Amino acid sequence: MRMEQERNINEKYVIECNGISKTFYSGIDEFKVIDKIDLKVRENEFLVLFGPGQCGKTILLNIIAGLELPTDGMVLVNGKKIESPGPDRGVVYQTTALFPWLTTMGNVEYGLKVRGINKNERRKRAQYYINLVGLQGFEKVYPNKLSGGMKQRVGIARAYCIEPVVMLMDEPFGSLDAQTRYLMQKELGFIYEKERRTVIFITNNIEEALYLADRVVVLNNCPTSIKTEYIIDMPRPRDYIDPKFLRLRKEISSIKDRTL
């Protein structure tokens, strides 16, 4: 592990957050949530934003998604300023928000259907991602018949199916029980290795951050700013009881405690 490692100046950055700040105004009152964040994310990097609850992680992710506008600064994705949502960014939230009237296949192919992709092509692509997340055989099942973990698999497949440049994931496993969460972490690690994308993943779970990340960015409490970062150079799949894993967990835990 290397802390705040120097970067190669020729590396390609897919996401650039330049001086991002966000303040909410209510009458004469104002509430600053994000304070001057500068962040660059490399192509195909799995970056985890780690910080205390309610520190502003989701607001930052929404700004990158184009769902919120910053008060100051700008976000670039492949050099293009982000001011609205777009198909180059897939989003997965803790609450999957699947369409209850659509089957697994209908939910996964929905983004392609909206974009006017013909039925045969979108079914082929949707089936590939359904298989990838391990839901083959559940294509005709509606969300109310799926477990929490299966619903998240559908949400991940739906986001991947539009083949975005960037995957944005906001605590997607936060509402799952411990065993299902562990299984989903393993599945996501497999999917990431097979289907390389630039990923920003939010969590306040240290083990989850270390298991998944190429780099962990530790955030301060609200108004959030970057406290420090760690490069995670352990090979995948990772072992929760590996001495390196445990040492880094202890170090980040001590930093987290000092951010509260």
SEMAR-436095 format. One line per field, with one value per residue (C-alpha): residue number from 1; residue in three letters; x, y, z. Coordinates in steps of 0.1 Angstrom, whole numbers, padded with zeros to 4 digits, m for minus. Layout:
REM SEMAR-436095
i	(NUM ...)
aa	(ALA ...)
east	(X ...)
north	(Y ...)
up	(Z ...)
END
This chain:
REM SEMAR-436095
i	(1 2 3 4 5 6 7 8 9 10 11 12 13 14 15 16 17 18 19 20 21 22 23 24 25 26 27 28 29 30 31 32 33 34 35 36 37 38 39 40 41 42 43 44 45 46 47 48 49 50 51 52 53 54 55 56 57 58 59 60 61 62 63 64 65 66 67 68 69 70 71 72 73 74 75 76 77 78 79 80 81 82 83 84 85 86 87 88 89 90 91 92 93 94 95 96 97 98 99 100 101 102 103 104 105 106 107 108 109 110 111 112 113 114 115 116 117 118 119 120 121 122 123 124 125 126 127 128 129 130 131 132 133 134 135 136 137 138 139 140 141 142 143 144 145 146 147 148 149 150 151 152 153 154 155 156 157 158 159 160 161 162 163 164 165 166 167 168 169 170 171 172 173 174 175 176 177 178 179 180 181 182 183 184 185 186 187 188 189 190 191 192 193 194 195 196 197 198 199 200 201 202 203 204 205 206 207 208 209 210 211 212 213 214 215 216 217 218 219 220 221 222 223 224 225 226 227 228 229 230 231 232 233 234 235 236 237 238 239 240 241 242 243 244 245 246 247 248 249 250 251 252 253 254 255 256 257 258 259 260)
aa	(MET ARG MET GLU GLN GLU ARG ASN ILE ASN GLU LYS TYR VAL ILE GLU CYS ASN GLY ILE SER LYS THR PHE TYR SER GLY ILE ASP GLU PHE LYS VAL ILE ASP LYS ILE ASP LEU LYS VAL ARG GLU ASN GLU PHE LEU VAL LEU PHE GLY PRO GLY GLN CYS GLY LYS THR ILE LEU LEU ASN ILE ILE ALA GLY LEU GLU LEU PRO THR ASP GLY MET VAL LEU VAL ASN GLY LYS LYS ILE GLU SER PRO GLY PRO ASP ARG GLY VAL VAL TYR GLN THR THR ALA LEU PHE PRO TRP LEU THR THR MET GLY ASN VAL GLU TYR GLY LEU LYS VAL ARG GLY ILE ASN LYS ASN GLU ARG ARG LYS ARG ALA GLN TYR TYR ILE ASN LEU VAL GLY LEU GLN GLY PHE GLU LYS VAL TYR PRO ASN LYS LEU SER GLY GLY MET LYS GLN ARG VAL GLY ILE ALA ARG ALA TYR CYS ILE GLU PRO VAL VAL MET LEU MET ASP GLU PRO PHE GLY SER LEU ASP ALA GLN THR ARG TYR LEU MET GLN LYS GLU LEU GLY PHE ILE TYR GLU LYS GLU ARG ARG THR VAL ILE PHE ILE THR ASN ASN ILE GLU GLU ALA LEU TYR LEU ALA ASP ARG VAL VAL VAL LEU ASN ASN CYS PRO THR SER ILE LYS THR GLU TYR ILE ILE ASP MET PRO ARG PRO ARG ASP TYR ILE ASP PRO LYS PHE LEU ARG LEU ARG LYS GLU ILE SER SER ILE LYS ASP ARG THR LEU)
east	(0000 0012 m0002 m0008 0014 0028 0009 0023 0017 0008 m0020 m0055 m0080 m0116 m0131 m0118 m0134 m0119 m0126 m0160 m0180 m0217 m0237 m0275 m0294 m0326 m0337 m0309 m0293 m0267 m0253 m0220 m0218 m0187 m0156 m0132 m0127 m0101 m0102 m0090 m0100 m0080 m0094 m0107 m0098 m0120 m0121 m0139 m0150 m0150 m0163 m0187 m0225 m0241 m0207 m0217 m0205 m0239 m0240 m0206 m0216 m0248 m0227 m0206 m0238 m0252 m0281 m0268 m0249 m0219 m0220 m0184 m0160 m0167 m0167 m0152 m0158 m0134 m0129 m0166 m0181 m0210 m0242 m0268 m0272 m0260 m0256 m0218 m0226 m0244 m0257 m0266 m0281 m0287 m0324 m0326 m0357 m0366 m0398 m0422 m0443 m0412 m0395 m0358 m0353 m0375 m0357 m0322 m0330 m0350 m0322 m0315 m0352 m0354 m0324 m0342 m0320 m0339 m0354 m0330 m0299 m0311 m0323 m0289 m0270 m0294 m0291 m0253 m0254 m0282 m0259 m0229 m0246 m0258 m0295 m0300 m0333 m0349 m0355 m0393 m0395 m0409 m0390 m0415 m0404 m0367 m0346 m0327 m0294 m0311 m0327 m0293 m0279 m0307 m0297 m0261 m0269 m0292 m0265 m0238 m0262 m0260 m0222 m0213 m0178 m0183 m0201 m0213 m0224 m0238 m0237 m0254 m0251 m0258 m0293 m0284 m0277 m0241 m0239 m0256 m0234 m0203 m0214 m0223 m0189 m0173 m0197 m0189 m0152 m0157 m0178 m0152 m0124 m0144 m0161 m0136 m0151 m0141 m0159 m0167 m0181 m0194 m0193 m0188 m0177 m0140 m0138 m0159 m0137 m0105 m0120 m0130 m0108 m0078 m0077 m0095 m0102 m0109 m0133 m0137 m0170 m0194 m0185 m0166 m0131 m0104 m0085 m0061 m0059 m0045 m0034 m0045 m0019 m0032 m0041 m0077 m0096 m0087 m0086 m0102 m0077 m0046 m0021 m0018 m0056 m0059 m0031 m0046 m0081 m0066 m0049 m0080 m0101 m0079 m0082 m0119 m0122 m0103 m0126 m0157)
north	(0000 0035 0066 0096 0079 0101 0098 0095 0128 0110 0090 0094 0108 0100 0121 0154 0173 0208 0229 0214 0231 0228 0251 0249 0281 0285 0321 0339 0306 0286 0251 0241 0204 0202 0223 0227 0191 0184 0148 0129 0094 0073 0052 0018 0027 0015 0044 0043 0074 0066 0088 0092 0092 0124 0140 0148 0118 0113 0150 0147 0116 0133 0162 0138 0121 0155 0153 0183 0213 0225 0260 0264 0244 0219 0182 0169 0134 0127 0165 0174 0196 0178 0198 0171 0133 0113 0078 0080 0076 0046 0050 0024 0035 0018 0017 0000 0018 m0010 m0006 m0030 m0035 m0048 m0081 m0086 m0085 m0055 m0035 m0044 m0035 m0004 0021 0006 0007 0044 0050 0032 0001 m0026 m0055 m0082 m0062 m0049 m0084 m0098 m0072 m0074 m0112 m0109 m0087 m0108 m0138 m0118 m0110 m0146 m0141 m0164 m0181 m0151 m0131 m0132 m0126 m0094 m0074 m0083 m0119 m0112 m0110 m0078 m0091 m0102 m0068 m0052 m0076 m0063 m0027 m0034 m0052 m0024 0002 m0018 m0026 0009 0005 0037 0051 0056 0036 0056 0034 0049 0024 m0002 m0030 m0009 m0023 m0059 m0084 m0092 m0125 m0111 m0080 m0101 m0122 m0091 m0076 m0108 m0107 m0070 m0077 m0104 m0081 m0053 m0077 m0089 m0057 m0029 0005 0035 0031 0055 0036 0052 0033 0039 0003 m0001 m0038 m0031 m0002 m0023 m0054 m0035 m0004 0004 0036 0048 0085 0093 0123 0147 0153 0179 0202 0174 0177 0152 0141 0117 0087 0052 0031 m0005 m0027 m0061 m0086 m0096 m0115 m0102 m0119 m0101 m0117 m0109 m0091 m0062 m0059 m0058 m0033 m0009 m0014 m0003 0027 0039 0033 0056 0083 0079 0084 0117 0130 0127)
up	(0000 m0008 0006 m0017 m0044 m0072 m0105 m0140 m0157 m0189 m0173 m0188 m0164 m0172 m0143 m0131 m0103 m0102 m0071 m0064 m0037 m0029 m0006 0000 0006 0026 0030 0048 0059 0041 0046 0030 0022 0000 0003 m0026 m0037 m0064 m0075 m0106 m0115 m0139 m0168 m0154 m0118 m0090 m0067 m0033 m0015 0022 0049 0078 0072 0060 0051 0016 m0004 m0021 m0031 m0047 m0066 m0077 m0090 m0110 m0123 m0134 m0110 m0089 m0100 m0080 m0064 m0075 m0097 m0124 m0133 m0165 m0179 m0208 m0210 m0213 m0187 m0169 m0164 m0167 m0166 m0196 m0209 m0203 m0166 m0151 m0116 m0089 m0056 m0023 m0033 m0066 m0079 m0103 m0123 m0106 m0137 m0157 m0155 m0149 m0187 m0190 m0164 m0177 m0213 m0204 m0211 m0245 m0253 m0245 m0268 m0297 m0299 m0318 m0299 m0310 m0302 m0268 m0258 m0267 m0247 m0217 m0216 m0216 m0185 m0168 m0172 m0160 m0127 m0122 m0129 m0159 m0154 m0138 m0170 m0166 m0129 m0115 m0088 m0060 m0064 m0061 m0029 m0020 m0034 m0066 m0070 m0067 m0093 m0117 m0109 m0116 m0148 m0159 m0153 m0171 m0200 m0214 m0215 m0197 m0195 m0158 m0131 m0101 m0071 m0039 m0011 m0033 m0007 0024 0030 0026 0054 0062 0043 0011 0013 0014 m0016 m0036 m0029 m0044 m0074 m0080 m0079 m0105 m0127 m0124 m0135 m0165 m0176 m0170 m0163 m0143 m0110 m0082 m0052 m0020 0013 0050 0055 0058 0049 0018 0007 0011 m0006 m0038 m0043 m0063 m0044 m0012 m0008 0028 0033 0062 0080 0065 0048 0032 0018 0011 0042 0025 0001 m0001 m0030 m0024 m0041 m0029 m0056 m0062 m0048 m0014 0019 0049 0073 0052 0075 0050 0049 0087 0091 0066 0081 0115 0100 0081 0112 0132 0105 0103 0141 0138 0110 0132)
END
